[in-house]
Amino acid sequence: MKKSLAIGATSAVLAAMPIVGVFATSQTITVTDTLQATISTACVFKRYGEAGASGQGAAANVTPAWDGPVAAADPGDNDDDITTNPKVYHKYSATFMPGDDIELGTSHFTGYCNDEGGFTVTVATPALSNGAVSPATELTLPFLTASPSTSTSEGYAIVKDAAGTPAQFTNTSGDTVFMSSNTATDSSSAVTETATYTVYTLSTTKSGTYTGNVVYTFTYDDPTV
């Protein structure tokens, strides 16, 4: 009887013990593919131009000229600086008498860029110079930052008018940005602006050929370089 009780107790203990190996632990192995797509920065800054109207000046016989692309000839024929060596730039020109105020012409600018920070266009507006080597004999027509007077001003001015409201561009504090966008743009949302150049002279303005390069600089941040 005691033996039977002992055996029965042992069987109960064995039945209560866990059976090892019936349930397995899951294991994993991973393989990762990294995808990288770099979208190139695509920015465009171009312009076409048109000469000022003929028949300007006191004698009404001044015909300004423009030797660059013209929208009326081909709307798609816009360009930025010509990359010849040495560089050649398109030019507005006119020959007229002292005392005349002559509108040389108008440039039409278009700019867009897919950079998320947009772009900014600033302008270098040097005086027009006769190119004399000696400072003592150099003659200049300055860039006018104040509203010009037809009777007392000597120099040249730039007027912006893409929005239909003419305003002088002074390139002074608070007015140094010619055109800009603070967001990404493309051809369908391009920013446009115009620049009309007028030269003002006095009866005492000295004769000579005055030349200067008005340079428009399009700046953007490129996150891909």
C-alpha positions in Angstrom: 0.0 0.0 0.0 2.8 2.4 0.9 4.6 1.5 -2.3 1.6 2.2 -4.4 1.2 5.6 -2.8 4.8 6.4 -3.4 4.5 5.5 -7.1 1.3 7.5 -7.5 2.9 10.6 -5.9 5.8 10.4 -8.3 3.6 10.2 -11.4 1.7 13.3 -10.3 4.9 15.2 -9.9 6.1 14.2 -13.4 2.8 15.2 -15.0 3.1 18.7 -13.5 6.6 19.3 -15.0 6.8 21.3 -18.4 7.7 19.3 -21.5 10.8 20.9 -23.0 11.0 21.6 -26.9 7.3 21.6 -27.8 7.2 25.5 -28.5 10.1 27.2 -30.6 11.3 30.9 -30.2 10.9 33.0 -33.5 14.1 34.4 -35.1 14.4 37.1 -37.8 16.9 38.2 -40.4 16.5 41.6 -42.2 17.7 42.9 -45.5 17.4 46.7 -46.1 17.3 48.5 -49.5 18.0 52.3 -49.1 16.3 54.4 -51.8 17.8 57.8 -52.7 16.5 60.2 -55.4 18.4 63.4 -55.8 16.3 66.0 -57.7 18.6 68.4 -59.6 18.1 72.1 -59.1 16.5 73.6 -62.2 16.7 77.3 -62.5 16.2 79.6 -65.5 16.9 83.4 -65.8 16.5 84.9 -69.2 15.5 88.1 -71.0 14.5 89.6 -74.3 14.5 93.3 -75.1 13.1 96.0 -77.3 14.6 99.3 -78.4 13.0 102.6 -77.3 10.6 104.2 -79.7 11.9 106.1 -82.7 11.5 109.8 -83.1 12.8 110.8 -79.7 14.8 113.9 -78.8 14.4 117.6 -79.5 14.9 117.0 -83.3 12.6 114.0 -83.1 15.0 111.9 -85.2 16.7 109.7 -82.6 16.2 105.9 -83.2 17.5 103.8 -80.4 18.8 100.3 -81.2 18.9 96.9 -79.5 21.0 94.0 -80.9 19.6 91.2 -78.8 16.6 88.8 -79.0 13.2 90.5 -79.5 10.0 88.9 -78.4 8.1 90.1 -81.5 10.6 88.2 -83.7 10.5 85.0 -81.7 8.9 84.8 -78.2 11.1 81.7 -77.4 14.3 83.5 -78.4 15.3 84.6 -74.9 18.9 84.4 -73.6 21.3 85.0 -70.8 24.8 86.3 -71.3 26.6 85.1 -74.4 29.5 82.9 -73.5 32.0 83.8 -76.1 35.6 84.5 -75.3 36.0 87.3 -74.8 32.4 87.8 -73.7 30.0 89.8 -75.9 26.9 91.3 -74.4 23.8 92.5 -76.1 23.5 96.3 -76.2 21.1 99.2 -76.2 22.4 102.3 -78.0 21.5 105.7 -79.4 23.2 108.8 -80.7 21.7 112.1 -79.8 22.3 115.7 -78.9 23.2 117.1 -75.5 20.1 118.2 -73.6 18.0 115.3 -74.9 16.6 112.6 -72.5 16.4 109.3 -74.5 14.7 106.1 -73.6 17.1 103.5 -74.9 14.9 100.4 -74.4 13.3 97.9 -72.2 14.5 94.4 -71.0 11.9 91.8 -70.1 13.2 89.3 -67.5 11.8 85.9 -66.6 13.1 83.8 -63.6 12.1 80.6 -61.9 13.8 77.9 -59.8 12.7 74.7 -58.1 14.8 75.4 -55.0 12.5 75.5 -52.0 14.1 78.8 -50.8 13.4 80.5 -54.1 15.8 83.0 -55.7 16.9 86.7 -55.6 18.1 89.0 -58.4 20.4 91.9 -57.6 21.8 94.4 -60.0 25.2 96.1 -60.5 24.6 99.7 -61.7 27.9 101.3 -62.6 28.3 104.7 -64.1 28.5 104.9 -67.9 32.1 105.8 -68.8 33.9 107.1 -71.9 36.6 104.6 -71.1 39.4 107.1 -70.7 42.5 105.6 -69.0 43.4 108.7 -67.0 41.0 109.5 -64.2 41.6 113.2 -64.9 40.0 112.8 -68.3 37.5 110.1 -67.7 33.9 111.2 -68.3 30.9 109.5 -66.8 27.1 109.5 -66.7 26.2 108.3 -63.2 23.4 105.9 -62.2 20.6 108.1 -60.8 19.2 107.0 -57.4 16.9 110.0 -57.0 13.9 110.8 -59.2 15.4 112.3 -62.4 14.5 115.8 -63.6 14.3 116.4 -67.4 15.9 119.8 -66.8 18.6 119.2 -64.2 19.6 115.5 -64.3 22.6 114.0 -66.0 23.0 110.2 -65.9 20.7 107.2 -66.5 17.8 105.7 -64.6 16.1 102.3 -64.5 12.3 102.0 -64.1 10.6 98.7 -63.2 7.1 98.1 -64.5 6.1 94.3 -64.8 3.2 94.9 -62.4 1.9 97.8 -64.5 2.9 100.4 -61.9 6.1 102.2 -63.0 8.6 102.6 -60.2 12.2 103.8 -60.3 14.7 101.2 -59.2 17.2 103.0 -57.0 19.5 100.2 -55.9 19.9 101.8 -52.5 19.1 100.6 -49.0 15.7 98.9 -49.0 15.6 98.7 -52.8 18.5 96.5 -53.7 16.5 93.4 -54.8 15.3 93.7 -58.4 13.1 90.6 -58.4 12.7 87.5 -56.3 10.7 84.6 -55.0 10.7 83.0 -51.6 9.3 79.7 -52.7 10.0 77.2 -55.5 8.7 78.2 -59.0 8.5 76.7 -62.4 7.7 77.9 -65.9 4.0 78.1 -65.1 4.6 80.3 -62.0 7.6 82.2 -63.2 8.5 85.7 -61.8 8.7 88.5 -64.4 10.0 92.0 -64.3 11.0 94.7 -66.8 13.7 97.4 -66.8 13.4 100.5 -68.9 16.6 102.5 -69.4 16.5 106.3 -69.9 19.6 108.5 -70.3 19.3 112.1 -69.2 21.7 114.8 -70.4 22.2 118.5 -70.1 23.2 121.1 -72.7 26.6 121.0 -71.1 27.1 117.2 -71.2 30.4 116.5 -72.9 30.5 114.6 -76.1 31.8 111.0 -76.2 30.6 107.4 -76.2 29.6 106.4 -72.7 29.3 102.6 -72.0 28.6 100.5 -68.9 27.4 96.9 -68.1 24.3 96.7 -66.0 24.7 93.1 -64.6 21.7 91.2 -63.2 22.8 88.4 -60.8 20.4 85.5 -60.2 21.2 83.8 -56.8 19.8 80.6 -55.3 20.9 77.9 -52.9 21.6 74.5 -54.4 21.1 71.7 -51.8 22.5 69.1 -54.2 26.1 70.4 -54.2 
